């Protein structure tokens, strides 16, 4: 069985411009950090002032089980589920688990095959 880091290294990531486009965010509003991460410009944030507020779901203070259903796994699963039922949802992880860095499960491991990349 491959380790978390080996699985993550085999993943094919989408460029952040492709991900942003799915959300209706034009490339000129991105401040890129390489091809796979970026920050949004304040101009884009300011352009949303006339739109109704969205909803915020905060996942916090959960203790993971031996099977690894912790905060990151729950958050990624919730984002996937909301998108699956037609909601326009995205997730933000402040600090995914450091488990993969230390050679143990974590980082939305889901048995190792559900990865949050780049790590």
C-alpha positions as CSV (number, residue, x, y, z in Angstrom):
1,X,0.0,0.0,0.0
2,X,1.3,3.5,-0.9
3,X,1.9,6.1,1.8
4,X,-0.1,9.3,1.9
5,X,2.8,11.3,0.4
6,X,3.3,8.8,-2.5
7,X,-0.5,9.0,-3.2
8,X,-0.4,12.9,-3.1
9,X,2.6,13.0,-5.4
10,X,0.7,10.9,-8.0
11,X,-2.4,13.2,-8.0
12,X,-3.1,15.3,-11.0
13,X,-4.0,18.8,-9.8
14,X,-6.0,21.4,-11.7
15,X,-4.5,24.9,-12.1
16,X,-6.0,27.4,-9.8
17,X,-7.2,29.4,-12.8
18,X,-9.4,26.5,-13.8
19,X,-10.8,26.1,-10.3
20,X,-11.5,29.8,-10.0
21,X,-13.2,29.8,-13.5
22,X,-15.7,27.2,-12.2
23,X,-16.6,29.7,-9.5
24,X,-17.0,32.6,-11.9
25,X,-13.7,34.3,-10.8
26,X,-11.7,35.8,-13.6
27,X,-7.9,35.3,-13.8
28,X,-7.2,39.0,-13.3
29,X,-8.7,38.7,-9.8
30,X,-6.1,36.1,-8.7
31,X,-2.8,36.8,-7.0
32,X,-1.1,33.5,-7.9
33,X,1.4,31.6,-5.7
34,X,2.6,29.1,-8.4
35,X,0.1,27.3,-10.6
36,X,-2.1,25.7,-7.8
37,X,-2.6,28.3,-5.1
38,X,-3.6,32.0,-5.1
39,X,-5.2,34.8,-3.1
40,X,-8.2,36.8,-4.3
41,X,-7.8,40.5,-5.0
42,X,-9.6,43.0,-2.8
43,X,-11.1,44.4,-6.0
44,X,-13.0,41.0,-6.5
45,X,-14.1,41.0,-2.9
46,X,-15.4,44.6,-3.2
47,X,-17.3,43.7,-6.4
48,X,-19.4,41.3,-4.4
49,X,-20.9,44.0,-2.1
50,X,-24.3,44.1,-3.9
51,X,-24.8,40.3,-3.7
52,X,-26.6,38.6,-0.9
53,X,-24.4,37.0,1.8
54,X,-23.6,33.3,1.5
55,X,-23.7,30.8,4.3
56,X,-20.7,29.8,6.4
57,X,-20.4,26.4,7.9
58,X,-17.6,26.1,10.5
59,X,-16.1,22.7,11.2
60,X,-14.1,22.8,14.4
61,X,-13.1,21.0,17.6
62,X,-13.8,17.5,16.5
63,X,-11.7,14.6,17.8
64,X,-10.7,12.3,15.0
65,X,-11.4,8.6,15.3
66,X,-8.9,5.8,14.6
67,X,-10.4,5.6,11.1
68,X,-9.5,9.2,10.5
69,X,-12.8,11.0,10.3
70,X,-11.5,14.3,11.6
71,X,-12.1,18.0,10.7
72,X,-10.4,17.9,7.3
73,X,-12.1,14.8,6.1
74,X,-15.5,16.1,7.3
75,X,-14.9,19.5,5.7
76,X,-13.8,18.0,2.3
77,X,-16.7,15.6,2.4
78,X,-19.2,18.3,3.2
79,X,-17.9,20.5,0.3
80,X,-18.1,17.6,-2.1
81,X,-21.6,16.7,-0.9
82,X,-22.9,20.3,-1.3
83,X,-21.5,20.6,-4.8
84,X,-23.0,17.2,-5.6
85,X,-26.5,18.4,-4.8
86,X,-26.1,21.5,-6.9
87,X,-25.0,24.1,-4.3
88,X,-22.1,26.4,-5.2
89,X,-19.7,25.5,-2.4
90,X,-16.0,25.8,-1.7
91,X,-13.9,25.0,1.3
92,X,-11.0,26.7,3.0
93,X,-8.6,24.9,5.2
94,X,-6.5,27.0,7.5
95,X,-4.2,24.1,8.3
96,X,-4.9,20.6,7.1
97,X,-3.6,17.8,9.3
98,X,0.2,17.4,9.4
99,X,-0.2,13.6,9.5
100,X,1.2,13.0,6.0
101,X,4.3,15.1,6.9
102,X,5.0,12.8,9.8
103,X,4.2,9.6,7.9
104,X,0.8,8.9,9.5
105,X,-2.8,9.3,8.4
106,X,-4.2,12.8,8.1
107,X,-4.7,15.6,5.6
108,X,-8.1,14.2,4.5
109,X,-6.6,10.8,4.2
110,X,-9.8,8.9,3.8
111,X,-7.7,5.7,3.9
112,X,-5.0,7.6,2.0
113,X,-6.8,8.0,-1.4
114,X,-8.7,11.2,-0.7
115,X,-6.0,13.9,-0.8
116,X,-5.9,17.7,-0.2
117,X,-3.2,18.8,-2.6
118,X,-0.9,20.7,-2.7
119,X,0.0,19.5,0.8
